[in-house]
Amino acid sequence: MSLQLTNIKKRIKSVTGAYKVTSAMKLVSTVRLRKYKNKMLSNRAYIDELAFITEKVLSKAKKIVSPFYERNEEANKNLYIIISSTLGLCGSYNSNIFRLAEVEVKSEDDAIILGKKGLIYFKNGTFSKVDGFSDYSNYNDKKTIREIVNYVTKTYQEKEYREIHFIYTEYKNSIVFLAKDFTLLPLKKEEVVEDDEVVILEPTPGELIESLVPKYIDGMINAKLLESEVCEQAARCNAMDNATTNAEEILNTLKIEFNKARQASITQEITEIVGASNAL
């Protein structure tokens, strides 16, 4: 019986250690989730307005030719920016991204893979991986994000890619978030609907587009990376919450087993003592 008690004590110690780790990670993820979510919500109004203005300018500047809203038919491949996490223990966050990427990214395409989990998963992938961005860890890595913005802008202007896509995680709420394929370039040029609206573009449509589109690309890339960061923290928070709850249930079960085994051991010892006393 003492061996059984010893084994249960070892299991309780092990589960208690796991419980402390998952509780701490849940707390950290909750704080980070709140921080990045507030940033995302503050940034969302700006990005929505920027996208609206860009769409409006492109629709009104009918005679302006810009490489940013033309599909580069001369190119024979697309560029995909795949956003995964650097850390694990975040549930199905990465696996959802990987499944979508395996469907969308073709063997002839190029990909910028952000996050160590993605780099490991696609180590032997059939598509080509763009070097130089493997050090990216999270949204706070502003240097790498700036390099991505410059690379995307430069290569698309040089007609190296037909289209440029983001494979990221879209935030719905703290429970629901979905892997999504977002087309960054070319920009959608909506058909102009004839109306009585008068739009004055200053200084000129060409100069306005030249200054506006890079801001749109920069803002959209930052927005998608920030949204993915929010989803990663939410996924980790949920995963750690479930793990903590499971650890609590296991601990309660083990404590009941321990008490039963201890009571049985005490009862057996008393019986042996009484039996020995009667024998005398």
C-alpha positions as CSV (number, residue, x, y, z in Angstrom):
1,M,0.0,0.0,0.0
2,S,2.9,2.4,0.7
3,L,4.1,1.9,-2.9
4,Q,0.7,3.0,-4.2
5,L,0.8,6.1,-2.0
6,T,4.3,6.9,-3.2
7,N,3.2,6.6,-6.9
8,I,0.2,8.8,-6.3
9,K,2.3,11.4,-4.5
10,K,4.7,11.5,-7.6
11,R,1.8,12.0,-9.9
12,I,0.3,14.8,-7.8
13,K,3.7,16.5,-7.8
14,S,4.1,16.2,-11.5
15,V,0.5,17.5,-12.2
16,T,1.0,20.3,-9.8
17,G,4.1,21.4,-11.6
18,A,2.2,21.4,-14.9
19,Y,-0.7,23.3,-13.3
20,K,1.7,26.0,-12.2
21,V,3.2,26.3,-15.7
22,T,-0.2,26.5,-17.5
23,S,-1.6,28.9,-14.9
24,A,1.4,31.3,-15.4
25,M,1.3,31.0,-19.2
26,K,-2.5,31.7,-19.1
27,L,-1.9,34.8,-17.0
28,V,0.9,36.1,-19.4
29,S,-1.2,35.4,-22.5
30,T,-4.2,37.2,-21.0
31,V,-2.1,40.3,-20.3
32,R,-0.6,40.2,-23.8
33,L,-4.0,39.6,-25.4
34,R,-5.5,42.6,-23.7
35,K,-2.5,44.7,-24.8
36,Y,-2.5,43.7,-28.5
37,K,-6.3,43.6,-28.7
38,N,-6.5,47.3,-27.6
39,K,-3.8,48.2,-30.2
40,M,-5.7,46.3,-32.9
41,L,-9.0,47.9,-32.2
42,S,-7.4,51.4,-32.1
43,N,-5.7,50.6,-35.4
44,R,-8.7,49.1,-37.1
45,A,-10.5,52.5,-37.6
46,Y,-7.4,53.9,-39.2
47,I,-7.0,51.0,-41.6
48,D,-10.6,50.9,-42.6
49,E,-10.6,54.6,-43.4
50,L,-7.2,54.3,-45.3
51,A,-8.6,51.4,-47.3
52,F,-11.8,53.4,-48.1
53,I,-9.8,56.4,-49.2
54,T,-7.4,54.3,-51.4
55,E,-10.4,52.6,-53.0
56,K,-12.1,55.9,-53.6
57,V,-9.0,57.5,-55.2
58,L,-8.3,54.5,-57.4
59,S,-11.9,54.5,-58.6
60,K,-11.9,58.2,-59.5
61,A,-8.5,58.3,-61.1
62,K,-9.5,56.3,-64.1
63,K,-6.7,57.4,-66.4
64,I,-3.9,56.8,-64.0
65,V,-1.7,53.8,-64.7
66,S,-0.1,52.3,-61.6
67,P,1.7,49.0,-61.2
68,F,-0.1,48.5,-57.9
69,Y,-3.5,47.8,-59.3
70,E,-2.5,45.8,-62.3
71,R,-2.0,42.0,-62.1
72,N,1.5,41.2,-63.4
73,E,0.7,38.7,-66.1
74,E,4.3,38.6,-67.2
75,A,5.3,36.9,-63.9
76,N,4.8,33.2,-63.5
77,K,4.4,33.0,-59.7
78,N,2.8,34.6,-56.6
79,L,4.2,35.6,-53.3
80,Y,2.6,34.4,-50.1
81,I,3.4,35.8,-46.7
82,I,2.6,33.1,-44.2
83,I,2.2,34.2,-40.6
84,S,2.8,31.5,-37.9
85,S,3.9,31.7,-34.3
86,T,7.4,31.4,-32.8
87,L,6.2,29.8,-29.6
88,G,4.0,26.8,-29.2
89,L,1.2,25.8,-26.8
90,C,-1.4,27.8,-28.8
91,G,-3.9,25.1,-29.8
92,S,-4.8,24.8,-33.5
93,Y,-3.5,28.3,-34.4
94,N,-0.6,27.1,-36.5
95,S,-2.2,23.9,-37.9
96,N,-5.1,26.0,-39.4
97,I,-2.6,28.2,-41.1
98,F,-0.6,25.3,-42.4
99,R,-3.6,23.5,-43.8
100,L,-4.7,26.6,-45.7
101,A,-1.1,27.3,-47.0
102,E,-0.9,23.7,-48.3
103,V,-4.0,24.3,-50.4
104,E,-3.2,27.8,-51.7
105,V,0.5,27.9,-52.2
106,K,1.7,26.2,-55.4
107,S,5.1,24.6,-56.1
108,E,6.1,27.5,-58.4
109,D,5.3,30.2,-55.8
110,D,7.5,32.0,-53.4
111,A,6.7,32.4,-49.7
112,I,7.9,34.6,-46.8
113,I,7.4,32.5,-43.7
114,L,7.2,34.4,-40.4
115,G,7.5,32.5,-37.1
116,K,9.7,29.5,-36.2
117,K,6.8,27.1,-36.2
118,G,6.2,27.8,-39.9
119,L,9.9,27.6,-40.7
120,I,10.1,24.2,-39.1
121,Y,6.9,22.9,-40.7
122,F,7.7,24.1,-44.2
123,K,11.4,23.2,-44.0
124,N,11.0,20.6,-46.8
125,G,8.1,22.4,-48.6
126,T,7.8,22.3,-52.4
127,F,7.7,26.0,-52.9
128,S,10.6,28.4,-52.7
129,K,11.2,30.3,-49.4
130,V,12.4,33.9,-49.4
131,D,15.5,34.3,-47.2
132,G,16.1,37.2,-44.9
133,F,13.0,37.2,-42.7
134,S,13.6,34.1,-40.5
135,D,14.5,36.3,-37.5
136,Y,10.9,37.6,-37.2
137,S,9.5,36.7,-33.8
138,N,6.4,38.9,-33.2
139,Y,4.7,42.2,-34.0
140,N,7.3,44.2,-32.0
141,D,10.0,43.3,-34.6
142,K,9.6,46.6,-36.4
143,K,12.9,46.3,-38.3
144,T,11.8,43.0,-40.0
145,I,8.3,44.4,-40.7
146,R,9.9,47.4,-42.5
147,E,12.1,45.1,-44.6
148,I,9.0,43.1,-45.6
149,V,7.2,46.3,-46.6
150,N,10.1,47.4,-48.7
151,Y,10.5,43.9,-50.3
152,V,6.8,43.7,-51.2
153,T,6.7,47.2,-52.7
154,K,10.0,46.8,-54.7
155,T,9.3,43.3,-56.1
156,Y,5.8,44.0,-57.2
157,Q,6.8,47.2,-59.0
158,E,9.5,45.2,-60.7
159,K,6.8,42.7,-61.9
160,E,8.4,39.8,-60.2
161,Y,5.1,38.4,-58.9
162,R,1.6,38.1,-60.3
163,E,-0.1,38.7,-57.0
164,I,0.9,39.0,-53.3
165,H,-1.1,37.3,-50.7
166,F,-1.3,37.1,-46.9
167,I,-2.1,33.9,-45.2
168,Y,-2.9,35.0,-41.6
169,T,-5.5,34.4,-38.9
170,E,-8.5,36.7,-38.9
171,Y,-9.9,37.7,-35.5
172,K,-13.6,37.3,-34.9
173,N,-13.7,37.2,-31.1
174,S,-11.5,35.7,-28.3
175,I,-12.9,32.3,-29.1
176,V,-13.3,32.3,-32.9
177,F,-10.5,33.1,-35.3
178,L,-10.1,31.7,-38.8
179,A,-7.2,31.2,-41.2
180,K,-7.6,33.4,-44.2
181,D,-6.1,34.2,-47.6
182,F,-6.0,38.0,-48.2
183,T,-4.9,39.5,-51.5
184,L,-2.6,42.5,-50.8
185,L,-1.7,43.3,-54.3
186,P,-2.9,44.1,-56.9
187,L,-5.3,46.6,-55.4
188,K,-8.9,46.3,-56.4
189,K,-10.0,49.1,-58.6
190,E,-13.7,49.3,-58.3
191,E,-15.8,50.2,-61.3
192,V,-16.9,53.8,-61.2
193,V,-20.6,54.3,-60.7
194,E,-21.8,57.5,-62.4
195,D,-23.3,59.9,-59.9
196,D,-23.4,63.5,-59.0
197,E,-20.6,63.3,-56.5
198,V,-17.7,65.7,-57.2
199,V,-14.3,64.6,-56.0
200,I,-11.3,66.9,-56.2
201,L,-7.9,65.1,-56.1
202,E,-5.0,67.3,-55.1
203,P,-2.3,67.9,-56.0
204,T,-2.8,65.5,-58.9
205,P,-4.3,62.0,-59.1
206,G,-0.9,60.5,-60.0
207,E,1.0,62.2,-57.1
208,L,-1.8,61.3,-54.7
209,I,-1.7,57.6,-55.7
210,E,2.1,57.6,-55.5
211,S,2.0,58.8,-51.9
212,L,-1.1,57.0,-50.8
213,V,-0.5,53.4,-52.0
214,P,2.8,52.9,-50.1
215,K,1.0,54.0,-46.9
216,Y,-1.8,51.6,-47.6
217,I,0.6,48.7,-48.1
218,D,2.5,49.6,-45.0
219,G,-0.6,50.0,-42.9
220,M,-2.2,46.8,-44.2
221,I,0.9,44.6,-43.6
222,N,1.1,46.0,-40.0
223,A,-2.6,45.4,-39.5
224,K,-2.5,41.8,-40.6
225,L,0.6,41.0,-38.4
226,L,-1.1,42.7,-35.4
227,E,-4.3,40.8,-36.0
228,S,-2.4,37.5,-36.1
229,E,-0.6,38.4,-32.9
230,V,-4.0,39.0,-31.2
231,C,-5.2,35.6,-32.5
232,E,-2.1,33.8,-31.3
233,Q,-2.4,35.2,-27.8
234,A,-6.1,34.4,-27.7
235,A,-5.4,30.8,-28.9
236,R,-2.7,30.4,-26.3
237,C,-4.9,31.8,-23.5
238,N,-7.7,29.4,-24.4
239,A,-5.3,26.4,-24.6
240,M,-3.7,27.2,-21.3
241,D,-7.2,27.8,-19.7
242,N,-8.3,24.3,-20.9
243,A,-5.0,22.8,-19.7
244,T,-5.3,24.4,-16.3
245,T,-8.9,23.2,-15.9
246,N,-7.8,19.6,-16.9
247,A,-4.9,19.8,-14.4
248,E,-7.3,20.8,-11.6
249,E,-9.6,17.9,-12.4
250,I,-6.7,15.4,-12.4
251,L,-5.4,16.8,-9.1
252,N,-8.9,16.5,-7.5
253,T,-9.1,12.9,-8.7
254,L,-5.6,12.1,-7.5
255,K,-6.3,13.6,-4.1
256,I,-9.4,11.4,-3.7
257,E,-7.4,8.3,-4.7
258,F,-4.6,9.3,-2.3
259,N,-7.1,9.8,0.6
260,K,-8.7,6.4,-0.2
261,A,-5.3,4.6,-0.3
262,R,-4.2,6.3,2.9
263,Q,-7.4,5.4,4.7
264,A,-7.1,1.8,3.5
265,S,-3.4,1.7,4.6
266,I,-4.4,3.0,8.1
267,T,-7.3,0.5,8.4
268,Q,-4.9,-2.3,7.4
269,E,-2.3,-1.3,10.0
270,I,-5.0,-1.0,12.7
271,T,-6.3,-4.5,11.8
272,E,-2.8,-6.0,11.9
273,I,-2.2,-4.4,15.3
274,V,-5.5,-5.7,16.7
275,G,-4.9,-9.1,15.3
276,A,-1.4,-9.2,16.8
277,S,-2.8,-8.1,20.2
278,N,-5.5,-10.8,20.1
279,A,-2.9,-13.4,19.3
280,L,-1.0,-12.5,22.5
